[in-house]
Every structure is written in C-alpha cells, then in structure tokens.
Amino acid sequence: MLIGYARVSTPDQDLAPQLDALTKAGCERTFTDKASGAKIGRAGLAEALSHARPGDVLVVWKLDRLGRTIKGLVDLAAELNDKEIGFRSLTDGIDTSGTAGKFMFHMLAAFAEMERDLMRERTTAALRVAASKGRVGGRKPVMTPDRLKAARELLASGMKPSKVAAAIGVSIPTFYRHLPASEQESLAEGKDGAMRGS
C-alpha cells in the first residue's frame, strides 16, 4: 500500500499541488501537516507512520517535506528500515524498491545507528572521566553544604521554613527534602532550650 505524506510550513500555504502528485502516484491514504519542518511533533507524520505496515511505502512529493535536518531524515530512514516500510520521494528520484534507493536507505539507517553508538560511547567516556575525578553524573545539587548550614542557622534563629527557603534560594520541596520536619523541630527546640537557659 502506498501511503502519502504532504506538508507545508504555514497554515496559509496550499497542500493541493502535493496532494495531486501523491494521488497521481497511486497513494491510497494521505496524511498532512501544516507545520515547520524543524518542528519535532508532527501529528500527520506520526499518524502516517502508525498507519503503515511492513511492505507499505511512505511517499512524499519531495524529501524536504519530511524534515529540514539531516539528522531528522537519517533517524526517520532508520525507523522506516526497522519497520520494513519502503520510501519514495517523487521529485528526488528516491525509491527503496530499486537497488540504488535500497542502498541509500540502508546507508542512512547505518549512519543513524553509528550516531547512536557514538553518542553512547561519548557519554560513557565522559562519565568515566568524571568518576575518576570524584564526580558523579547528573545535575549539580541545588542544596550545597553552605546553603544547608545557612538554613540550619536560620531555622535555629526562629525563622519560618518558607522564609528560610526563599533566603537561601531554593524551592520549598527542595528545602523539605534536605531538612525534614523532624530536624526542623529539633533545631527549633534547641533555640527554645537556649532561650530558657539564659
């Protein structure tokens, strides 16, 4: 089954020329988007891909209707290849039913796989270097030792938790994660005890 996909970048552009070409090419179903090629979430393309089954062919009027970045096209080619869905671009002369088109398709899929492997290798190497320097991956903690110390001192002085959180520049949930109510109570009791003893 031939499944057409047409896209224009803005709502006021006309899809008719693409739809005519896809109908003439023999597309039984056609899905459309009126969205920029740089936009990741395109409902029409997602619907076309979910509708396609192994052996079907996704047909576009021109390659750039699928997206504006090489990476996006490479990733899509890999996805189509994995799902055993063919691809045809009417004006670019790409057709994966032919030997040349199939070769190009497999090359794009291989590039996508290589890029994923390289990203994994770079991430693993960066984590190893960080670990050797005593750092762990992920974001730096918001509640630093200095902030924690200041928070305890402010609580002990009688300041309310919400004001302490604002004073040290953290959110209320972060504040309570690092200073549970039980610890806050003991700090407040310490202050009260000190006042009674004076």
C-alpha positions as CSV (number, residue, x, y, z in Angstrom):
1,M,0.0,0.0,0.0
2,L,1.3,3.5,-0.9
3,I,0.8,6.0,2.0
4,G,1.2,9.7,1.1
5,Y,2.6,12.4,3.3
6,A,2.3,16.1,2.5
7,R,3.5,19.1,4.5
8,V,3.6,22.9,4.2
9,S,5.3,25.1,6.7
10,T,2.5,27.6,7.4
11,P,-1.3,27.4,7.6
12,D,-1.9,29.7,4.7
13,Q,0.2,27.6,2.2
14,D,-1.6,25.3,-0.2
15,L,-1.3,21.5,0.1
16,A,-3.1,20.9,-3.2
17,P,0.0,20.5,-5.6
18,Q,1.5,17.9,-3.3
19,L,-1.8,16.1,-2.8
20,D,-2.4,16.0,-6.6
21,A,1.1,14.5,-7.1
22,L,0.6,11.9,-4.4
23,T,-2.8,10.9,-5.8
24,K,-1.4,10.5,-9.3
25,A,1.4,8.4,-7.8
26,G,-1.2,6.0,-6.5
27,C,-1.4,6.8,-2.8
28,E,-4.4,5.2,-1.2
29,R,-4.2,7.2,2.0
30,T,-2.6,10.6,2.5
31,F,-1.7,12.3,5.8
32,T,-0.9,16.0,6.1
33,D,0.7,18.6,8.3
34,K,0.8,22.4,8.3
35,A,3.9,22.8,10.5
36,S,7.5,23.8,10.2
37,G,9.9,21.0,9.1
38,A,12.0,21.9,12.2
39,K,9.1,21.0,14.5
40,I,9.6,17.6,16.1
41,G,6.0,16.7,16.9
42,R,4.0,16.5,13.6
43,A,0.7,14.7,14.1
44,G,0.2,13.9,10.4
45,L,3.6,12.3,10.0
46,A,3.1,10.3,13.3
47,E,-0.3,9.1,12.0
48,A,1.2,8.1,8.6
49,L,3.9,6.1,10.4
50,S,1.5,4.4,12.8
51,H,-0.8,3.5,9.9
52,A,1.9,2.0,7.8
53,R,2.6,-1.8,7.9
54,P,5.6,-3.9,6.8
55,G,5.7,-3.8,3.0
56,D,3.9,-0.5,2.7
57,V,5.7,2.5,1.1
58,L,5.7,6.1,2.5
59,V,5.5,8.5,-0.4
60,V,6.4,12.2,-0.3
61,W,6.5,14.9,-3.0
62,K,10.0,16.0,-2.0
63,L,12.5,14.8,0.6
64,D,12.5,18.1,2.5
65,R,8.7,17.6,3.2
66,L,9.9,15.1,5.9
67,G,12.2,17.5,7.7
68,R,14.9,20.1,7.5
69,T,17.8,18.5,9.2
70,I,20.0,15.6,8.0
71,K,19.8,14.0,11.5
72,G,16.0,14.0,11.3
73,L,16.0,12.4,7.9
74,V,18.6,9.8,9.0
75,D,16.6,8.9,12.1
76,L,13.4,8.6,10.1
77,A,15.1,6.4,7.5
78,A,16.4,4.1,10.3
79,E,12.8,3.9,11.7
80,L,11.3,3.1,8.3
81,N,14.0,0.5,7.7
82,D,13.4,-1.1,11.1
83,K,9.7,-1.3,10.4
84,E,10.3,-2.7,6.9
85,I,8.4,0.2,5.4
86,G,9.6,1.4,2.0
87,F,10.2,5.0,1.0
88,R,9.7,7.1,-2.2
89,S,10.3,10.7,-3.0
90,L,8.6,11.7,-6.2
91,T,10.8,14.6,-7.3
92,D,14.2,13.4,-5.8
93,G,14.1,10.1,-7.6
94,I,14.5,8.1,-4.4
95,D,12.7,4.7,-4.4
96,T,13.7,2.0,-2.0
97,S,12.1,-0.7,-4.2
98,G,15.1,-0.2,-6.6
99,T,18.7,-1.2,-5.9
100,A,20.1,2.3,-5.6
101,G,17.2,3.5,-3.4
102,K,17.6,0.5,-1.1
103,F,21.3,1.1,-0.8
104,M,20.8,4.8,0.1
105,F,18.1,3.7,2.6
106,H,20.5,1.2,4.3
107,M,23.3,3.8,4.3
108,L,21.0,6.3,6.1
109,A,20.0,3.7,8.6
110,A,23.6,2.7,9.2
111,F,24.5,6.4,9.8
112,A,21.7,6.6,12.4
113,E,23.0,3.5,14.2
114,M,26.6,4.8,14.1
115,E,25.5,8.2,15.5
116,R,23.6,6.4,18.4
117,D,26.7,4.3,19.1
118,L,29.0,7.3,19.1
119,M,26.7,9.2,21.5
120,R,26.7,6.2,23.9
121,E,30.5,6.0,23.7
122,R,30.9,9.7,24.3
123,T,28.5,9.6,27.3
124,T,30.2,6.6,28.8
125,A,33.7,8.1,28.3
126,A,32.6,11.4,29.9
127,L,31.1,9.6,32.9
128,R,34.3,7.6,33.4
129,V,36.4,10.8,33.4
130,A,34.0,12.4,35.8
131,A,34.1,9.4,38.1
132,S,37.9,9.3,38.1
133,K,37.9,12.9,39.3
134,G,35.4,12.1,42.1
135,R,32.3,13.5,40.3
136,V,29.1,11.7,39.5
137,G,26.9,12.3,36.6
138,G,23.8,14.4,36.6
139,R,23.0,17.9,37.6
140,K,24.8,19.6,40.4
141,P,22.9,19.5,43.7
142,V,20.9,22.7,44.4
143,M,21.3,22.4,48.2
144,T,25.0,22.9,48.7
145,P,26.7,22.3,52.1
146,D,26.9,26.1,52.6
147,R,23.2,26.5,51.9
148,L,22.4,23.7,54.2
149,K,24.5,25.2,57.0
150,A,22.8,28.6,56.5
151,A,19.4,27.0,56.5
152,R,20.1,25.3,59.8
153,E,21.3,28.6,61.4
154,L,18.3,30.5,60.2
155,L,15.9,27.8,61.4
156,A,17.7,27.8,64.8
157,S,17.2,31.6,65.0
158,G,13.4,31.1,64.7
159,M,12.8,32.0,61.0
160,K,9.9,30.1,59.3
161,P,10.8,27.4,56.8
162,S,9.2,29.2,53.8
163,K,11.3,32.3,54.5
164,V,14.5,30.2,55.0
165,A,13.9,28.6,51.6
166,A,13.5,32.0,49.9
167,A,16.5,33.4,51.8
168,I,18.9,30.6,50.6
169,G,17.4,30.5,47.1
170,V,15.8,27.0,46.9
171,S,12.2,25.8,46.4
172,I,10.1,24.6,49.3
173,P,10.2,20.9,48.1
174,T,14.0,21.0,47.9
175,F,14.2,22.6,51.3
176,Y,12.0,19.8,52.9
177,R,13.9,17.1,51.0
178,H,17.1,18.1,52.8
179,L,15.6,19.4,56.0
180,P,12.7,17.2,57.1
181,A,10.2,18.4,59.7
182,S,11.8,16.3,62.4
183,E,15.1,18.1,62.0
184,Q,13.4,21.5,61.9
185,E,11.7,20.7,65.2
186,S,14.9,19.7,66.9
187,L,16.6,23.0,65.7
188,A,13.6,25.0,67.0
189,E,13.7,23.1,70.3
190,G,17.5,23.8,70.6
191,K,16.7,27.5,70.2
192,D,13.9,27.4,72.8
193,G,16.1,25.5,75.2
194,A,18.9,28.1,74.8
195,M,16.4,30.9,75.5
196,R,15.1,29.2,78.6
197,G,18.6,28.6,79.9
198,S,19.6,32.2,79.5
